[in-house]
Amino acid sequence: MELLHNLHREGATICMVTHDPRFAKHAEREVHLFDGKVVAEEELKKLMADVHA
C-alpha cells in the first residue's frame, strides 16, 4: 500500500479492485458494483439486504 500511495503522490492514477475492506479504506473514492452495474451506496445496501433475506 505504501508503494501505491507513493505512486499516487507522484501523480499516478491507481485503480484497484478488491473485496477486502482493509485495502478499500485507503481509497479516496469507491465505486460499488452489483451484478456488473455501478450502484450508489443506498442501492447497494438494499440489494445486499435482498440477497441475504
HTML snippet that shows the backbone in 3Dmol.js (N, CA, C, O; Angstrom):
<script src="https://3Dmol.org/build/3Dmol-min.js"></script>
<div id="view" style="width:600px;height:400px;position:relative"></div>
<script>
const pdb = `
ATOM      1  N   MET A   1       0.823  -1.186   0.000  1.00  0.00           N
ATOM      2  CA  MET A   1       0.000   0.000   0.000  1.00  0.00           C
ATOM      3  C   MET A   1       0.872   1.258   0.000  1.00  0.00           C
ATOM      4  O   MET A   1       0.513   2.268  -0.605  1.00  0.00           O
ATOM      5  N   GLU A   2       1.993   1.193   0.665  1.00  0.00           N
ATOM      6  CA  GLU A   2       2.886   2.353   0.693  1.00  0.00           C
ATOM      7  C   GLU A   2       3.380   2.680  -0.715  1.00  0.00           C
ATOM      8  O   GLU A   2       3.457   3.851  -1.085  1.00  0.00           O
ATOM      9  N   LEU A   3       3.710   1.671  -1.491  1.00  0.00           N
ATOM     10  CA  LEU A   3       4.150   1.890  -2.870  1.00  0.00           C
ATOM     11  C   LEU A   3       3.047   2.573  -3.686  1.00  0.00           C
ATOM     12  O   LEU A   3       3.324   3.505  -4.441  1.00  0.00           O
ATOM     13  N   LEU A   4       1.809   2.119  -3.539  1.00  0.00           N
ATOM     14  CA  LEU A   4       0.693   2.732  -4.259  1.00  0.00           C
ATOM     15  C   LEU A   4       0.483   4.179  -3.816  1.00  0.00           C
ATOM     16  O   LEU A   4       0.234   5.051  -4.649  1.00  0.00           O
ATOM     17  N   HIS A   5       0.580   4.438  -2.527  1.00  0.00           N
ATOM     18  CA  HIS A   5       0.455   5.814  -2.019  1.00  0.00           C
ATOM     19  C   HIS A   5       1.544   6.707  -2.607  1.00  0.00           C
ATOM     20  O   HIS A   5       1.277   7.840  -3.007  1.00  0.00           O
ATOM     21  N   ASN A   6       2.774   6.193  -2.657  1.00  0.00           N
ATOM     22  CA  ASN A   6       3.879   6.981  -3.213  1.00  0.00           C
ATOM     23  C   ASN A   6       3.649   7.274  -4.693  1.00  0.00           C
ATOM     24  O   ASN A   6       3.861   8.400  -5.142  1.00  0.00           O
ATOM     25  N   LEU A   7       3.223   6.281  -5.441  1.00  0.00           N
ATOM     26  CA  LEU A   7       2.949   6.490  -6.865  1.00  0.00           C
ATOM     27  C   LEU A   7       1.844   7.524  -7.064  1.00  0.00           C
ATOM     28  O   LEU A   7       1.926   8.374  -7.951  1.00  0.00           O
ATOM     29  N   HIS A   8       0.809   7.439  -6.227  1.00  0.00           N
ATOM     30  CA  HIS A   8      -0.303   8.386  -6.336  1.00  0.00           C
ATOM     31  C   HIS A   8       0.155   9.815  -6.020  1.00  0.00           C
ATOM     32  O   HIS A   8      -0.235  10.761  -6.703  1.00  0.00           O
ATOM     33  N   ARG A   9       0.972   9.963  -4.997  1.00  0.00           N
ATOM     34  CA  ARG A   9       1.518  11.277  -4.639  1.00  0.00           C
ATOM     35  C   ARG A   9       2.322  11.879  -5.784  1.00  0.00           C
ATOM     36  O   ARG A   9       2.381  13.099  -5.944  1.00  0.00           O
ATOM     37  N   GLU A  10       2.944  11.003  -6.583  1.00  0.00           N
ATOM     38  CA  GLU A  10       3.747  11.461  -7.719  1.00  0.00           C
ATOM     39  C   GLU A  10       2.891  11.737  -8.952  1.00  0.00           C
ATOM     40  O   GLU A  10       3.415  12.143  -9.989  1.00  0.00           O
ATOM     41  N   GLY A  11       1.571  11.518  -8.848  1.00  0.00           N
ATOM     42  CA  GLY A  11       0.672  11.859  -9.947  1.00  0.00           C
ATOM     43  C   GLY A  11       0.049  10.686 -10.674  1.00  0.00           C
ATOM     44  O   GLY A  11      -0.747  10.889 -11.591  1.00  0.00           O
ATOM     45  N   ALA A  12       0.385   9.469 -10.294  1.00  0.00           N
ATOM     46  CA  ALA A  12      -0.185   8.300 -10.959  1.00  0.00           C
ATOM     47  C   ALA A  12      -1.626   8.081 -10.522  1.00  0.00           C
ATOM     48  O   ALA A  12      -1.978   8.308  -9.365  1.00  0.00           O
ATOM     49  N   THR A  13      -2.446   7.642 -11.453  1.00  0.00           N
ATOM     50  CA  THR A  13      -3.813   7.241 -11.132  1.00  0.00           C
ATOM     51  C   THR A  13      -3.793   5.750 -10.819  1.00  0.00           C
ATOM     52  O   THR A  13      -3.247   4.954 -11.582  1.00  0.00           O
ATOM     53  N   ILE A  14      -4.382   5.388  -9.707  1.00  0.00           N
ATOM     54  CA  ILE A  14      -4.401   3.993  -9.274  1.00  0.00           C
ATOM     55  C   ILE A  14      -5.840   3.489  -9.314  1.00  0.00           C
ATOM     56  O   ILE A  14      -6.737   4.109  -8.742  1.00  0.00           O
ATOM     57  N   CYS A  15      -6.054   2.389  -9.976  1.00  0.00           N
ATOM     58  CA  CYS A  15      -7.364   1.738  -9.992  1.00  0.00           C
ATOM     59  C   CYS A  15      -7.173   0.352  -9.396  1.00  0.00           C
ATOM     60  O   CYS A  15      -6.499  -0.497  -9.979  1.00  0.00           O
ATOM     61  N   MET A  16      -7.768   0.131  -8.236  1.00  0.00           N
ATOM     62  CA  MET A  16      -7.600  -1.135  -7.542  1.00  0.00           C
ATOM     63  C   MET A  16      -8.974  -1.773  -7.361  1.00  0.00           C
ATOM     64  O   MET A  16      -9.940  -1.104  -6.994  1.00  0.00           O
ATOM     65  N   VAL A  17      -9.045  -3.053  -7.620  1.00  0.00           N
ATOM     66  CA  VAL A  17     -10.279  -3.802  -7.418  1.00  0.00           C
ATOM     67  C   VAL A  17     -10.062  -4.747  -6.245  1.00  0.00           C
ATOM     68  O   VAL A  17      -9.103  -5.519  -6.228  1.00  0.00           O
ATOM     69  N   THR A  18     -10.964  -4.682  -5.261  1.00  0.00           N
ATOM     70  CA  THR A  18     -10.810  -5.533  -4.084  1.00  0.00           C
ATOM     71  C   THR A  18     -12.156  -5.814  -3.435  1.00  0.00           C
ATOM     72  O   THR A  18     -13.114  -5.057  -3.588  1.00  0.00           O
ATOM     73  N   HIS A  19     -12.201  -6.903  -2.721  1.00  0.00           N
ATOM     74  CA  HIS A  19     -13.349  -7.226  -1.878  1.00  0.00           C
ATOM     75  C   HIS A  19     -12.961  -7.056  -0.411  1.00  0.00           C
ATOM     76  O   HIS A  19     -13.776  -7.282   0.484  1.00  0.00           O
ATOM     77  N   ASP A  20     -11.720  -6.661  -0.172  1.00  0.00           N
ATOM     78  CA  ASP A  20     -11.174  -6.597   1.173  1.00  0.00           C
ATOM     79  C   ASP A  20     -11.261  -5.165   1.713  1.00  0.00           C
ATOM     80  O   ASP A  20     -10.573  -4.277   1.208  1.00  0.00           O
ATOM     81  N   PRO A  21     -12.093  -4.932   2.727  1.00  0.00           N
ATOM     82  CA  PRO A  21     -12.245  -3.577   3.271  1.00  0.00           C
ATOM     83  C   PRO A  21     -10.957  -3.004   3.856  1.00  0.00           C
ATOM     84  O   PRO A  21     -10.826  -1.784   3.963  1.00  0.00           O
ATOM     85  N   ARG A  22     -10.011  -3.850   4.234  1.00  0.00           N
ATOM     86  CA  ARG A  22      -8.727  -3.344   4.756  1.00  0.00           C
ATOM     87  C   ARG A  22      -7.973  -2.562   3.689  1.00  0.00           C
ATOM     88  O   ARG A  22      -7.263  -1.608   4.005  1.00  0.00           O
ATOM     89  N   PHE A  23      -8.121  -2.955   2.436  1.00  0.00           N
ATOM     90  CA  PHE A  23      -7.467  -2.234   1.344  1.00  0.00           C
ATOM     91  C   PHE A  23      -8.347  -1.102   0.842  1.00  0.00           C
ATOM     92  O   PHE A  23      -7.845  -0.035   0.490  1.00  0.00           O
ATOM     93  N   ALA A  24      -9.648  -1.322   0.806  1.00  0.00           N
ATOM     94  CA  ALA A  24     -10.584  -0.311   0.298  1.00  0.00           C
ATOM     95  C   ALA A  24     -10.544   0.965   1.138  1.00  0.00           C
ATOM     96  O   ALA A  24     -10.785   2.052   0.614  1.00  0.00           O
ATOM     97  N   LYS A  25     -10.242   0.849   2.434  1.00  0.00           N
ATOM     98  CA  LYS A  25     -10.237   2.033   3.298  1.00  0.00           C
ATOM     99  C   LYS A  25      -9.165   3.045   2.895  1.00  0.00           C
ATOM    100  O   LYS A  25      -9.225   4.199   3.320  1.00  0.00           O
ATOM    101  N   HIS A  26      -8.195   2.640   2.091  1.00  0.00           N
ATOM    102  CA  HIS A  26      -7.138   3.546   1.644  1.00  0.00           C
ATOM    103  C   HIS A  26      -7.569   4.409   0.458  1.00  0.00           C
ATOM    104  O   HIS A  26      -6.882   5.367   0.105  1.00  0.00           O
ATOM    105  N   ALA A  27      -8.683   4.079  -0.146  1.00  0.00           N
ATOM    106  CA  ALA A  27      -9.123   4.774  -1.359  1.00  0.00           C
ATOM    107  C   ALA A  27      -9.675   6.156  -1.056  1.00  0.00           C
ATOM    108  O   ALA A  27     -10.291   6.381  -0.014  1.00  0.00           O
ATOM    109  N   GLU A  28      -9.444   7.083  -1.987  1.00  0.00           N
ATOM    110  CA  GLU A  28     -10.075   8.401  -1.906  1.00  0.00           C
ATOM    111  C   GLU A  28     -11.492   8.328  -2.452  1.00  0.00           C
ATOM    112  O   GLU A  28     -12.350   9.133  -2.087  1.00  0.00           O
ATOM    113  N   ARG A  29     -11.732   7.365  -3.324  1.00  0.00           N
ATOM    114  CA  ARG A  29     -13.046   7.225  -3.967  1.00  0.00           C
ATOM    115  C   ARG A  29     -13.337   5.747  -4.134  1.00  0.00           C
ATOM    116  O   ARG A  29     -12.450   4.962  -4.471  1.00  0.00           O
ATOM    117  N   GLU A  30     -14.597   5.370  -3.895  1.00  0.00           N
ATOM    118  CA  GLU A  30     -15.019   3.983  -4.085  1.00  0.00           C
ATOM    119  C   GLU A  30     -16.157   3.944  -5.085  1.00  0.00           C
ATOM    120  O   GLU A  30     -17.041   4.800  -5.068  1.00  0.00           O
ATOM    121  N   VAL A  31     -16.133   2.957  -5.946  1.00  0.00           N
ATOM    122  CA  VAL A  31     -17.220   2.711  -6.883  1.00  0.00           C
ATOM    123  C   VAL A  31     -17.705   1.293  -6.594  1.00  0.00           C
ATOM    124  O   VAL A  31     -16.929   0.341  -6.660  1.00  0.00           O
ATOM    125  N   HIS A  32     -18.975   1.160  -6.278  1.00  0.00           N
ATOM    126  CA  HIS A  32     -19.526  -0.149  -5.933  1.00  0.00           C
ATOM    127  C   HIS A  32     -20.244  -0.747  -7.131  1.00  0.00           C
ATOM    128  O   HIS A  32     -20.988  -0.067  -7.837  1.00  0.00           O
ATOM    129  N   LEU A  33     -20.004  -2.036  -7.342  1.00  0.00           N
ATOM    130  CA  LEU A  33     -20.662  -2.771  -8.418  1.00  0.00           C
ATOM    131  C   LEU A  33     -21.555  -3.841  -7.811  1.00  0.00           C
ATOM    132  O   LEU A  33     -21.236  -4.416  -6.771  1.00  0.00           O
ATOM    133  N   PHE A  34     -22.679  -4.102  -8.474  1.00  0.00           N
ATOM    134  CA  PHE A  34     -23.563  -5.199  -8.085  1.00  0.00           C
ATOM    135  C   PHE A  34     -24.089  -5.807  -9.374  1.00  0.00           C
ATOM    136  O   PHE A  34     -24.720  -5.115 -10.174  1.00  0.00           O
ATOM    137  N   ASP A  35     -23.839  -7.081  -9.581  1.00  0.00           N
ATOM    138  CA  ASP A  35     -24.214  -7.763 -10.822  1.00  0.00           C
ATOM    139  C   ASP A  35     -23.707  -7.023 -12.048  1.00  0.00           C
ATOM    140  O   ASP A  35     -24.405  -6.925 -13.057  1.00  0.00           O
ATOM    141  N   GLY A  36     -22.493  -6.505 -11.958  1.00  0.00           N
ATOM    142  CA  GLY A  36     -21.859  -5.850 -13.088  1.00  0.00           C
ATOM    143  C   GLY A  36     -22.303  -4.427 -13.363  1.00  0.00           C
ATOM    144  O   GLY A  36     -21.923  -3.849 -14.382  1.00  0.00           O
ATOM    145  N   LYS A  37     -23.114  -3.841 -12.462  1.00  0.00           N
ATOM    146  CA  LYS A  37     -23.596  -2.478 -12.658  1.00  0.00           C
ATOM    147  C   LYS A  37     -23.155  -1.598 -11.492  1.00  0.00           C
ATOM    148  O   LYS A  37     -23.109  -2.037 -10.343  1.00  0.00           O
ATOM    149  N   VAL A  38     -22.828  -0.337 -11.817  1.00  0.00           N
ATOM    150  CA  VAL A  38     -22.460   0.628 -10.780  1.00  0.00           C
ATOM    151  C   VAL A  38     -23.706   0.999  -9.998  1.00  0.00           C
ATOM    152  O   VAL A  38     -24.736   1.341 -10.580  1.00  0.00           O
ATOM    153  N   VAL A  39     -23.609   0.931  -8.673  1.00  0.00           N
ATOM    154  CA  VAL A  39     -24.744   1.276  -7.820  1.00  0.00           C
ATOM    155  C   VAL A  39     -24.303   2.282  -6.763  1.00  0.00           C
ATOM    156  O   VAL A  39     -23.134   2.318  -6.377  1.00  0.00           O
ATOM    157  N   ALA A  40     -25.244   3.093  -6.300  1.00  0.00           N
ATOM    158  CA  ALA A  40     -24.999   4.033  -5.212  1.00  0.00           C
ATOM    159  C   ALA A  40     -24.983   3.265  -3.899  1.00  0.00           C
ATOM    160  O   ALA A  40     -25.463   2.134  -3.830  1.00  0.00           O
ATOM    161  N   GLU A  41     -24.436   3.872  -2.867  1.00  0.00           N
ATOM    162  CA  GLU A  41     -24.324   3.202  -1.568  1.00  0.00           C
ATOM    163  C   GLU A  41     -25.685   2.750  -1.042  1.00  0.00           C
ATOM    164  O   GLU A  41     -25.808   1.646  -0.513  1.00  0.00           O
ATOM    165  N   GLU A  42     -26.714   3.602  -1.186  1.00  0.00           N
ATOM    166  CA  GLU A  42     -28.042   3.232  -0.698  1.00  0.00           C
ATOM    167  C   GLU A  42     -28.597   2.034  -1.481  1.00  0.00           C
ATOM    168  O   GLU A  42     -29.200   1.129  -0.905  1.00  0.00           O
ATOM    169  N   GLU A  43     -28.385   2.046  -2.794  1.00  0.00           N
ATOM    170  CA  GLU A  43     -28.833   0.923  -3.617  1.00  0.00           C
ATOM    171  C   GLU A  43     -28.106  -0.356  -3.215  1.00  0.00           C
ATOM    172  O   GLU A  43     -28.712  -1.425  -3.137  1.00  0.00           O
ATOM    173  N   LEU A  44     -26.795  -0.238  -2.959  1.00  0.00           N
ATOM    174  CA  LEU A  44     -26.003  -1.394  -2.579  1.00  0.00           C
ATOM    175  C   LEU A  44     -26.533  -2.007  -1.287  1.00  0.00           C
ATOM    176  O   LEU A  44     -26.673  -3.227  -1.195  1.00  0.00           O
ATOM    177  N   LYS A  45     -26.830  -1.178  -0.292  1.00  0.00           N
ATOM    178  CA  LYS A  45     -27.356  -1.698   0.981  1.00  0.00           C
ATOM    179  C   LYS A  45     -28.673  -2.436   0.775  1.00  0.00           C
ATOM    180  O   LYS A  45     -28.884  -3.497   1.362  1.00  0.00           O
ATOM    181  N   LYS A  46     -29.565  -1.886  -0.057  1.00  0.00           N
ATOM    182  CA  LYS A  46     -30.845  -2.533  -0.312  1.00  0.00           C
ATOM    183  C   LYS A  46     -30.645  -3.850  -1.059  1.00  0.00           C
ATOM    184  O   LYS A  46     -31.255  -4.860  -0.708  1.00  0.00           O
ATOM    185  N   LEU A  47     -29.802  -3.847  -2.077  1.00  0.00           N
ATOM    186  CA  LEU A  47     -29.559  -5.062  -2.850  1.00  0.00           C
ATOM    187  C   LEU A  47     -28.936  -6.152  -1.978  1.00  0.00           C
ATOM    188  O   LEU A  47     -29.305  -7.322  -2.082  1.00  0.00           O
ATOM    189  N   MET A  48     -28.001  -5.768  -1.129  1.00  0.00           N
ATOM    190  CA  MET A  48     -27.360  -6.756  -0.250  1.00  0.00           C
ATOM    191  C   MET A  48     -28.356  -7.299   0.766  1.00  0.00           C
ATOM    192  O   MET A  48     -28.308  -8.481   1.106  1.00  0.00           O
ATOM    193  N   ALA A  49     -29.254  -6.455   1.252  1.00  0.00           N
ATOM    194  CA  ALA A  49     -30.273  -6.915   2.196  1.00  0.00           C
ATOM    195  C   ALA A  49     -31.208  -7.911   1.500  1.00  0.00           C
ATOM    196  O   ALA A  49     -31.599  -8.917   2.092  1.00  0.00           O
ATOM    197  N   ASP A  50     -31.564  -7.626   0.243  1.00  0.00           N
ATOM    198  CA  ASP A  50     -32.441  -8.526  -0.520  1.00  0.00           C
ATOM    199  C   ASP A  50     -31.760  -9.871  -0.778  1.00  0.00           C
ATOM    200  O   ASP A  50     -32.407 -10.917  -0.727  1.00  0.00           O
ATOM    201  N   VAL A  51     -30.473  -9.842  -1.051  1.00  0.00           N
ATOM    202  CA  VAL A  51     -29.717 -11.082  -1.321  1.00  0.00           C
ATOM    203  C   VAL A  51     -29.640 -11.939  -0.077  1.00  0.00           C
ATOM    204  O   VAL A  51     -29.754 -13.162  -0.157  1.00  0.00           O
ATOM    205  N   HIS A  52     -29.447 -11.310   1.078  1.00  0.00           N
ATOM    206  CA  HIS A  52     -29.271 -12.062   2.324  1.00  0.00           C
ATOM    207  C   HIS A  52     -30.604 -12.370   3.015  1.00  0.00           C
ATOM    208  O   HIS A  52     -30.609 -13.000   4.073  1.00  0.00           O
ATOM    209  N   ALA A  53     -31.712 -11.946   2.449  1.00  0.00           N
ATOM    210  CA  ALA A  53     -33.017 -12.201   3.079  1.00  0.00           C
ATOM    211  C   ALA A  53     -33.508 -13.606   2.807  1.00  0.00           C
ATOM    212  O   ALA A  53     -34.587 -13.982   3.264  1.00  0.00           O
TER     213      ALA A  53
END
`;
const viewer = $3Dmol.createViewer("view");
viewer.addModel(pdb, "pdb");
viewer.setStyle({}, {cartoon: {color: "spectrum"}});
viewer.zoomTo();
viewer.render();
</script>
